[in-house]
Amino acid sequence: MKDSLLMKEYLGSQIEDTRKLLDITQEKMAELLHISPRSYNALKHQQYGVSAATLLFFLQLLTDEQMVEFVRGFTHKSEDK
């Protein structure tokens, strides 16, 4: 799997999981990520590449422990491919 596809898949699922954990709407998550609801939906379905800014806004929503797990999870996923 190409790194960009792996990143889209991983980020899309992590962002959606975090949204559910925070118990907020897709619209609110889009607002927190500074993207449109339409872009959020595309991101969720791996049709949207995440910008560096969107990634940073996402990371701001995580605790320190969640950030570490996020990075570890991606590292493990990329090693498995």
Helices and strands as residue ranges (DSSP letters): H 3-22, H 26-33, H 37-44, H 52-60, H 64-80
